[in-house]
Amino acid sequence: MIDDRLGEGDALSVEERDGTTATMMSTRSVGAASRAPCAARRRCASTRASAGRARTATRAGGEGEETPFTNADAFSALSGLKQTGADPFASGAARARPMEAERAVGFVKSGVDATKLPSTRDSDAILKRFDDTQRREGTEAAVTACERPAMERSTRALASRASRVMLGICAPSAEDGLASLKTWTAELGLPKGKLHGMDRDGVPVDPPKGAVFIKYNSLSGDAYISGYGGTFRGVLFTPELEDAAFRQYGYLPLDVLTGH
């Protein structure tokens, strides 16, 4: 479509076809323009002047640089949200999250007064000292440096503030491993579930020969026993507290909770 706003002699477009150039001109005739009423010409001139003023108003500082176009009216409703930092794409009403099952916090043996156990900070320091000394000098030196009563109370203290406790028991035999599992779950007041690895499709099988590894998780109370070819002996103790800090100690002596 040809723009009839162009004046006489103004070129609208140029097309090149087969080596020839065809110039499309405005279809407005000079005669028709001359017959236009004076009032129409005045309105046209006024419109052009207004457009010129609008273009001039968009320039910034007279440097010939136009400011970016913004539709302030369309986005004015977001001004309040920008001040509060709210998400403009969030729904008006907050959606309630599904209720999560609450974890029991704290595992304590019946008869143990948790209020008299050492603080989390002191307990962490004792068991970290054990770890550091054990890596440098061995288990016996570590037990001597930290003293068994302090290690026992520190282990109980952390379990009493944990939402989950995981154990990794490395024992010289299945008998020793299962005895340690019973001791640790009883002494720390941990839940007891099923023991896996002692049957095949419901048919009982003999326990693994030689050293074993038993992993335990307080969320289910279940334990899993399997053969173990490593040389570590003791319990890898991993309590999860509400502060979400990662804590793992060991291998603590298998009998650290019995005092001998």
C-alpha positions in Angstrom: 0.0 0.0 0.0 1.3 3.4 -0.9 1.3 6.1 1.8 -0.8 9.0 0.6 0.8 11.3 3.2 3.8 11.7 1.0 4.1 14.9 -1.1 4.7 15.2 -4.9 8.0 13.8 -6.0 8.6 11.9 -2.7 9.9 8.3 -3.4 8.2 5.6 -1.3 10.5 2.6 -2.3 12.8 1.4 -5.0 12.6 -2.1 -6.5 15.2 -3.7 -8.8 13.9 -6.4 -11.1 15.6 -7.8 -14.2 18.1 -5.0 -14.2 15.5 -2.3 -14.4 14.7 0.2 -11.7 11.1 1.0 -11.0 10.4 3.9 -8.7 7.1 3.9 -7.0 5.8 7.3 -6.6 3.1 8.8 -4.5 -0.3 8.7 -6.1 -1.3 12.0 -4.8 -1.9 14.4 -7.6 -0.9 18.1 -7.5 -4.4 19.0 -8.7 -6.1 17.1 -5.9 -3.8 18.7 -3.3 -4.6 22.1 -4.7 -8.3 21.5 -4.3 -7.9 20.6 -0.6 -9.6 23.1 1.7 -7.4 25.5 3.5 -8.7 24.3 6.8 -7.5 20.8 6.0 -4.0 22.1 5.2 -3.9 24.0 8.4 -4.9 20.8 10.4 -2.2 18.9 8.6 0.4 21.5 9.4 -0.7 21.5 13.0 -0.4 17.7 13.3 3.1 17.8 11.8 4.2 20.5 14.2 2.9 18.5 17.2 4.8 15.4 16.0 7.9 17.5 15.7 7.5 18.8 19.3 7.0 15.2 20.6 10.2 14.1 18.9 12.1 17.0 20.3 10.8 16.2 23.8 12.3 12.7 23.7 15.8 14.0 23.3 18.0 14.1 26.4 20.1 17.2 27.2 20.2 18.4 23.6 22.9 15.8 22.7 20.8 14.2 20.0 20.4 11.0 22.2 16.9 9.7 22.7 15.8 8.4 26.1 14.5 4.8 26.2 10.8 4.4 25.7 8.9 3.4 28.8 5.3 2.9 29.5 5.1 4.3 33.0 1.4 3.9 33.2 1.4 0.2 32.4 4.0 -0.6 35.1 2.9 1.9 37.8 1.1 -1.0 39.6 4.5 -2.6 40.3 6.0 0.5 42.1 4.7 -0.6 45.5 6.1 -4.1 45.0 9.5 -2.8 44.1 9.7 -0.9 47.4 8.8 -3.9 49.4 10.9 -6.4 47.4 8.0 -8.7 46.8 7.9 -11.0 43.8 5.6 -9.3 41.2 4.9 -12.8 39.8 3.8 -14.3 43.0 0.1 -14.9 43.7 -1.7 -12.6 46.1 -2.1 -15.2 48.8 0.8 -17.3 50.0 0.4 -21.0 49.3 0.6 -23.2 52.4 3.2 -25.9 52.1 2.3 -29.5 52.9 2.8 -30.5 56.5 6.1 -32.4 56.9 6.4 -35.2 59.4 8.2 -33.8 62.5 11.3 -35.6 63.5 11.8 -36.5 67.1 14.7 -34.4 68.4 17.0 -36.0 70.9 17.8 -39.6 71.9 18.5 -40.3 75.5 18.6 -43.5 77.5 16.0 -43.8 80.2 17.5 -42.7 83.5 20.1 -40.3 82.0 19.7 -36.6 82.8 20.4 -34.8 79.5 20.5 -31.5 81.3 23.8 -32.5 83.0 25.5 -33.6 79.8 28.3 -31.3 78.4 27.5 -28.6 75.8 27.5 -29.2 72.1 30.6 -27.1 71.7 32.5 -29.0 74.4 31.4 -32.4 73.2 32.4 -31.5 69.6 35.8 -30.4 70.8 36.4 -33.6 72.8 35.5 -35.9 69.9 37.4 -33.9 67.3 40.5 -34.1 69.6 40.0 -37.9 69.5 39.9 -37.9 65.7 43.0 -35.8 65.3 45.0 -37.8 67.8 43.8 -41.1 66.4 45.0 -40.1 62.9 48.4 -39.0 64.2 49.1 -41.6 66.9 46.5 -44.3 66.8 43.4 -45.3 68.8 45.1 -46.1 72.2 46.8 -42.7 72.3 43.6 -41.0 71.3 41.6 -42.7 74.1 44.3 -41.7 76.6 44.4 -38.1 75.4 40.6 -37.7 75.6 39.7 -40.1 78.5 36.8 -42.5 78.1 34.4 -40.9 80.5 34.6 -37.6 78.6 34.2 -39.4 75.3 31.2 -41.3 76.6 29.4 -38.2 77.9 30.2 -36.2 74.7 28.7 -39.0 72.6 25.5 -39.1 74.7 25.3 -35.3 74.7 25.3 -35.0 70.9 22.8 -37.9 70.5 20.5 -36.2 73.0 20.3 -33.1 70.7 20.2 -34.9 67.3 17.2 -35.4 65.0 19.0 -38.3 63.4 21.9 -40.6 64.3 23.8 -42.8 61.9 26.2 -45.5 62.9 28.9 -47.3 60.9 30.2 -50.3 63.0 33.4 -52.0 62.0 33.8 -55.1 64.1 36.2 -58.1 63.9 33.2 -60.6 63.8 29.4 -60.7 63.3 29.1 -61.6 67.0 31.1 -58.5 68.1 29.3 -56.3 65.6 25.8 -57.3 66.7 26.7 -56.9 70.3 28.0 -53.4 69.7 24.9 -52.5 67.8 22.7 -53.6 70.7 24.9 -51.7 73.1 24.9 -48.4 71.1 21.1 -48.4 70.4 20.3 -49.2 74.0 22.8 -46.8 75.6 21.8 -43.9 73.4 18.0 -44.6 73.5 17.9 -45.2 69.7 14.9 -46.9 68.0 15.3 -50.5 67.0 14.0 -51.8 63.7 14.9 -54.7 61.4 18.3 -56.3 60.8 18.9 -56.9 57.1 21.6 -59.1 55.6 20.9 -62.2 57.7 18.4 -63.9 55.3 18.0 -64.5 51.5 14.4 -64.1 50.3 13.1 -64.8 53.8 15.3 -67.8 54.4 17.8 -67.3 57.3 21.5 -67.5 56.3 24.7 -67.6 58.3 26.2 -64.3 59.2 29.3 -63.1 57.2 32.5 -64.8 58.2 35.3 -62.6 59.6 35.1 -58.8 60.0 31.7 -57.1 59.4 30.4 -53.7 58.7 27.0 -52.7 60.1 25.3 -49.5 59.1 22.4 -48.1 61.2 20.0 -45.2 60.6 17.7 -43.9 63.4 15.0 -42.7 61.0 13.9 -46.3 60.4 15.8 -48.0 63.2 17.0 -50.6 60.6 20.5 -52.0 60.4 22.3 -53.7 57.5 25.2 -56.2 58.0 27.7 -57.2 55.4 31.2 -58.6 55.2 34.1 -56.1 55.6 37.6 -56.4 54.2 39.0 -53.3 55.8 41.2 -52.9 58.9 39.3 -50.2 60.8 37.7 -51.1 64.1 35.2 -49.0 66.0 32.1 -46.9 65.4 31.7 -44.1 62.9 29.3 -41.8 64.8 27.3 -39.2 62.7 24.7 -37.1 64.7 22.6 -34.6 62.8 21.7 -31.6 65.0 19.2 -28.8 64.3 22.0 -26.4 63.3 22.6 -28.6 60.2 26.4 -28.6 60.7 28.1 -31.8 59.5 29.5 -33.8 62.3 31.2 -37.2 62.1 33.5 -38.8 64.5 35.5 -42.0 64.6 36.2 -44.6 64.6 35.2 -44.4 68.3 35.9 -47.5 70.4 33.2 -50.2 70.2 32.9 -50.2 74.0 33.1 -46.4 74.6 29.6 -46.3 76.0 30.1 -49.1 78.5 33.0 -47.5 80.4 35.4 -50.3 79.9 
